[in-house]
Amino acid sequence: MAELKEIQKYVTELFAKQDFAKQPLVLYEPFQYTMSLGGKRLRPLLVMLAADMFSLDYRQTDNAAVAIELAHNFTLLHDDIMDESPLRRGKPTVYQKFGTDKAILSGDVMYAKAYDYLLKCDTDKIPQLVKTLTSVLIQVCEGQAYDMNFEQRNDVTQREYITMISLKTSVLLAAALKMGAILAGAKAEDMNALSEFGLYLGIAFQLQDDILDCWSDLNEFGKVIGSDIVDNKKTILFLTAVEKADNGDDRELITWYLEKTNDFQKKKQRVIELFEKYDVRSDVEKMIGSYTIKALDALDRVNVEQNQKDNLITLAKELINRKK
Amino acid sequence: MAELKEIQKYVTELFAKQDFAKQPLVLYEPFQYTMSLGGKRLRPLLVMLAADMFSLDYRQTDNAAVAIELAHNFTLLHDDIMDESPLRRGKPTVYQKFGTDKAILSGDVMYAKAYDYLLKCDTDKIPQLVKTLTSVLIQVCEGQAYDMNFEQRNDVTQREYITMISLKTSVLLAAALKMGAILAGAKAEDMNALSEFGLYLGIAFQLQDDILDCWSDLNEFGKVIGSDIVDNKKTILFLTAVEKADNGDDRELITWYLEKTNDFQKKKQRVIELFEKYDVRSDVEKMIGSYTIKALDALDRVNVEQNQKDNLITLAKELINRKK
């Protein structure tokens, strides 16, 4: 088994050397821009860690690793248009920099390129890999649709929210792990347990993201603080706060999310004050703890030597405790 | 071999019975709307005709036929956003009816569903089918990128235009035929000759589309007459006219395409007058004839009995002579 840091370094270098720019530039320049923005490269790392756990040389999974990162970046590219997000990783989003049309189109070609990379894998693995990617892309679109739908609704439950983020975020982490397992020829039951680990880890990861949106340093996080509040995103913090707040406060919270205001600073400040008044951060941190335990329980069921799981355990803890 | 009309009827019924509406409706309602708008169902028909030509029962190709139609409709959905097209098949386009965000997202899920249908085919055919679809989707995006780029340029050549429409239109027809051939287990050389037929047929088909945009009846064609002119699309008619026109007229044509005007009626009328003055329609009809001959020559090289090719020959002639 390889060291976690070694694999992380390998992933960073793999993406540093990719060059997606080619003709026509109108299409591939925004593509290359997106891919060069960096990011955690978490999904490719998961492909490689899964392969490594099942004793396949992680350096044999480059194509699947690139494929899943392309698929992920495609979803970000289109989501940023729909969410009108100005920044991604501290830089202007593609639609802001190149315009909506080019953002749509370069996302579309990135989508196909994800499949194109999968097609470079061993032929006998292709049907399973393509099935995994396709299923996850359908679910991510459904998750984004629920997310859009929630913006129009005032009766979203915590349970619905968890379903939405599972679809929008977790399934992609689970798919990355599954791809590594497929390439390593893992057994179906192990693959399923590992996917379950990815699903729960993804939920914990997204809940942590919700926290970081409110309490984080702009430079470290690379996004605008409180952007979920400005966008009226009914995150777990909002849903928990509305549930816990007394009559006056819950109405005030809902009003902030319903009424149009241009005073975003005041809105963010007041909403975060209310989140703090009801201490929803610690509620959400408890949820994160509970999903992390579920994730580790699932990982426990994978039939490989305990020490083979060390990297995934270390990574899971890093993700849950991350500050950006 | 089956009758052309029988296969056409089968394709129509196949799509009439599809129901893509499911939860979340925000995602699948625009999807179902798009698929219920109808259209020629040309690409699924080509899948089936190719299978039938190579002696596979065409009724065994439903999944690939649905896949290619989904892929085609996905491209229309996103293109209509980029081109700001108000109408498609005489009805409001998805982005007009449901908004840009839902149009982007339902296009994205349609894209994945295309792969999902391919995955229902025999496992041993999946890698080749996925490769065909992926390659074509990349090319279609590149074609759309060139199309967008041409709007900004004043030195587009006829040759560049033909390359662009090959990418944007023809490759999808070629891919449809190839999928039918893959399912029927045709030989590589026959598949390639058939794809070539599709490529040339696609060019002829698109050139005919350019003609129909100017000289066609709105009710029959289902689009707004002269919309290419309003959108400053440098179609083959425009490029040919600019090349043939005398000094004053070519400047006038270029000016119509450069300057902003709100008097679209006058613009369309005057541009079509100039097209007619230089008789570019008959030039383009000659090109169509020449690409049709190339298509039929390629079909001729496919190693099956001559009468097995009758349906494709009949269809090709119908397409080239169509009035809508």
Chai-1 contact restraints between the chains, C-beta under 6 A:
chainA,res_idxA,chainB,res_idxB,connection_type,confidence,min_distance_angstrom,max_distance_angstrom,comment,restraint_id
A,P24,B,A145,contact,1.0,0.0,6.0,A-B,restraint_1
A,P24,B,Y146,contact,1.0,0.0,6.0,A-B,restraint_2
A,V26,B,A145,contact,1.0,0.0,6.0,A-B,restraint_3
A,V26,B,N149,contact,1.0,0.0,6.0,A-B,restraint_4
A,L27,B,A145,contact,1.0,0.0,6.0,A-B,restraint_5
A,H78,B,I104,contact,1.0,0.0,6.0,A-B,restraint_6
A,M82,B,D101,contact,1.0,0.0,6.0,A-B,restraint_7
A,D101,B,M82,contact,1.0,0.0,6.0,A-B,restraint_8
A,I104,B,H78,contact,1.0,0.0,6.0,A-B,restraint_9
A,L105,B,C141,contact,1.0,0.0,6.0,A-B,restraint_10
A,L105,B,Q144,contact,1.0,0.0,6.0,A-B,restraint_11
A,D108,B,C141,contact,1.0,0.0,6.0,A-B,restraint_12
A,V109,B,I138,contact,1.0,0.0,6.0,A-B,restraint_13
A,V109,B,C141,contact,1.0,0.0,6.0,A-B,restraint_14
A,A112,B,T134,contact,1.0,0.0,6.0,A-B,restraint_15
A,A112,B,L137,contact,1.0,0.0,6.0,A-B,restraint_16
A,A112,B,I138,contact,1.0,0.0,6.0,A-B,restraint_17
A,Y115,B,T134,contact,1.0,0.0,6.0,A-B,restraint_18
A,D116,B,T134,contact,1.0,0.0,6.0,A-B,restraint_19
A,L119,B,K131,contact,1.0,0.0,6.0,A-B,restraint_20
A,T123,B,P127,contact,1.0,0.0,6.0,A-B,restraint_21
A,I126,B,P127,contact,1.0,0.0,6.0,A-B,restraint_22
A,P127,B,T123,contact,1.0,0.0,6.0,A-B,restraint_23
A,P127,B,I126,contact,1.0,0.0,6.0,A-B,restraint_24
A,V130,B,V130,contact,1.0,0.0,6.0,A-B,restraint_25
A,K131,B,L119,contact,1.0,0.0,6.0,A-B,restraint_26
A,T134,B,A112,contact,1.0,0.0,6.0,A-B,restraint_27
A,T134,B,Y115,contact,1.0,0.0,6.0,A-B,restraint_28
A,T134,B,D116,contact,1.0,0.0,6.0,A-B,restraint_29
A,L137,B,A112,contact,1.0,0.0,6.0,A-B,restraint_30
A,I138,B,A112,contact,1.0,0.0,6.0,A-B,restraint_31
A,C141,B,L105,contact,1.0,0.0,6.0,A-B,restraint_32
A,C141,B,D108,contact,1.0,0.0,6.0,A-B,restraint_33
A,C141,B,V109,contact,1.0,0.0,6.0,A-B,restraint_34
A,Q144,B,L105,contact,1.0,0.0,6.0,A-B,restraint_35
A,A145,B,P24,contact,1.0,0.0,6.0,A-B,restraint_36
A,A145,B,V26,contact,1.0,0.0,6.0,A-B,restraint_37
A,A145,B,L27,contact,1.0,0.0,6.0,A-B,restraint_38
A,Y146,B,P24,contact,1.0,0.0,6.0,A-B,restraint_39
A,N149,B,P24,contact,1.0,0.0,6.0,A-B,restraint_40
A,N149,B,V26,contact,1.0,0.0,6.0,A-B,restraint_41
